[in-house]
Amino acid sequence: MEAVAGTVFLNPSRAEEYLFWSRKVCGLACLQSLLHGWTDIRLPMRELLALALDWGCYVVDPRGKVQGLIYRPFMAWVGSQFGFACQLVENTPIQESARAVRPGHVLIASVSPEIRDPGTHEPRRGGHLVLVHAVRGTTVRFHDPSGYSHNADSASLPMRVFERFHAGRGILVSAAS
């Protein structure tokens, strides 16, 4: 990774750069899913990442540690560039924010990466983003960009189990009208 004037330049041929960013772009993977589902826009991850860095959605400190995904710049970017309406969700249980999820309205939810193993006892909350695309009764259906093959595209959990992993924050995203 090369940093110049606060911008990180990607070299997609370098395995170490791929490994560096692959664990940090779950929010962009959620965005990429929305672009594929709601628009004709097809951008590779490296282009989405370059745009996100330009908009300040991620901040890389001089030691190479990444702060991000930073919600407000992300919301401004996807609103401006893709026409999606975004609403910040903070200190809100999934039972409440899930009420807004319906066709054309999703939640990028902050959860623990341990959500891939719902049997985890006392998981931490936050650190990973998933795309909640449906709520049916007390069942949350979501796309986990780093899930295992059997549960990545459309995992489902009872809301009470999802809540154990949920950080109470995220971004409600609505399709362009």
C-alpha positions in Angstrom: 0.0 0.0 0.0 1.3 3.4 -0.9 -0.1 6.5 0.8 0.4 9.9 -0.7 -1.3 13.1 0.7 -3.8 11.0 2.6 -4.9 8.9 -0.4 -4.3 5.2 -0.6 -3.5 3.9 -4.1 -4.4 0.3 -4.8 -2.4 -2.1 -6.8 -4.8 -4.9 -7.4 -2.0 -7.3 -8.4 -0.5 -7.2 -4.9 -1.9 -9.9 -2.7 -0.9 -8.0 0.5 -3.1 -5.0 -0.6 -6.0 -7.3 -1.3 -5.6 -9.0 2.1 -5.3 -5.6 3.8 -8.6 -4.2 2.3 -10.6 -7.4 2.0 -11.4 -7.4 5.7 -12.4 -3.7 5.7 -14.8 -3.3 2.7 -17.9 -5.1 4.0 -19.8 -1.9 3.7 -18.7 -1.5 0.1 -19.8 -5.0 -0.6 -23.2 -4.1 0.7 -23.2 -1.1 -1.5 -22.1 -3.2 -4.5 -25.1 -5.5 -3.9 -27.4 -2.6 -3.8 -26.0 -1.2 -7.1 -26.4 -4.6 -8.7 -30.0 -5.0 -7.4 -31.3 -1.5 -7.9 -29.3 0.0 -10.8 -27.4 -0.9 -13.9 -24.1 0.4 -12.3 -21.4 -2.2 -12.2 -18.2 -1.0 -10.5 -15.4 -3.3 -9.4 -14.5 -3.2 -5.7 -11.2 -1.4 -6.4 -13.1 1.5 -8.1 -15.7 1.6 -5.3 -12.8 1.7 -2.8 -11.0 4.5 -4.6 -14.2 6.6 -4.7 -14.9 5.8 -1.0 -11.4 6.9 -0.1 -11.8 10.2 -2.1 -15.1 10.9 -0.2 -13.5 10.3 3.2 -15.5 7.1 3.9 -12.3 5.5 5.2 -9.4 7.2 6.9 -6.0 5.6 6.9 -3.6 6.9 9.5 0.1 7.2 8.9 0.7 3.7 10.5 -1.7 2.1 8.0 -4.6 1.6 10.5 -8.0 2.1 8.8 -10.8 4.0 10.5 -14.0 3.2 8.7 -16.5 2.8 7.3 -17.4 6.4 8.4 -21.1 6.6 8.0 -21.7 10.3 7.3 -19.3 10.7 4.4 -20.6 7.3 3.0 -24.2 8.5 3.2 -23.2 11.8 1.4 -21.4 9.9 -1.3 -24.0 7.3 -2.1 -26.7 10.0 -2.0 -24.8 12.2 -4.4 -23.3 9.7 -6.7 -26.1 7.0 -6.8 -29.2 8.8 -5.7 -29.9 6.6 -2.7 -31.5 8.2 0.3 -29.7 7.4 3.6 -30.7 7.7 7.2 -28.3 7.2 10.1 -29.4 4.7 12.7 -27.8 5.0 16.2 -28.6 3.5 19.6 -31.6 1.6 18.0 -32.4 -2.0 18.6 -33.0 -4.1 15.5 -36.6 -4.6 16.4 -37.1 -0.9 15.8 -34.9 -0.3 12.7 -36.2 -3.4 11.1 -39.6 -1.8 10.7 -38.2 0.3 7.9 -36.9 -2.7 5.9 -39.1 -3.5 2.9 -38.7 -3.7 -0.9 -36.5 -0.7 -1.9 -35.5 0.0 1.7 -32.7 -1.9 3.4 -30.5 -1.6 6.5 -26.7 -1.8 6.4 -26.4 -3.0 10.0 -23.3 -3.0 12.2 -22.9 -6.5 13.7 -20.2 -8.7 15.1 -18.3 -10.7 12.5 -19.2 -13.6 14.8 -22.7 -13.5 13.4 -21.5 -16.2 11.0 -21.6 -18.6 13.9 -24.9 -17.8 15.7 -24.0 -20.2 18.5 -21.3 -17.9 19.7 -21.8 -17.1 23.4 -21.4 -13.4 24.5 -20.3 -12.1 21.1 -18.9 -8.6 20.8 -21.1 -6.1 19.0 -20.1 -4.2 15.8 -17.0 -4.3 13.6 -18.7 -5.8 10.6 -21.5 -4.7 8.2 -24.3 -6.8 6.8 -27.2 -5.9 4.5 -30.6 -6.6 6.0 -32.9 -6.9 3.1 -36.0 -8.5 4.5 -37.8 -9.0 7.8 -40.6 -11.5 8.0 -42.3 -11.7 11.4 -39.5 -12.2 13.8 -36.9 -13.4 11.2 -34.2 -11.2 9.9 -32.9 -12.0 6.4 -29.5 -10.6 5.4 -26.6 -10.7 3.0 -23.3 -11.3 4.8 -20.4 -10.3 2.5 -18.0 -12.4 4.5 -20.4 -15.3 5.3 -19.7 -18.9 4.6 -20.9 -20.1 1.2 -24.1 -21.7 2.7 -25.1 -18.5 4.5 -23.6 -15.5 2.7 -26.2 -14.6 0.1 -29.3 -14.8 2.2 -28.7 -15.8 5.8 -31.6 -15.7 8.3 -31.7 -15.5 12.0 -34.5 -15.0 14.6 -34.5 -11.3 15.6 -33.6 -12.1 19.2 -30.4 -13.9 18.0 -29.5 -11.2 15.5 -29.9 -8.6 18.3 -27.1 -10.3 20.3 -24.6 -9.4 17.5 -26.2 -6.1 16.5 -24.4 -2.9 17.6 -27.6 -0.8 17.5 -26.3 1.3 14.6 -26.3 1.3 10.8 -27.6 3.1 7.8 -31.1 2.8 6.3 -30.8 3.0 2.5 -33.6 3.6 0.1 -33.5 3.1 -3.6 -33.5 6.1 -5.9 -37.0 7.2 -6.8 
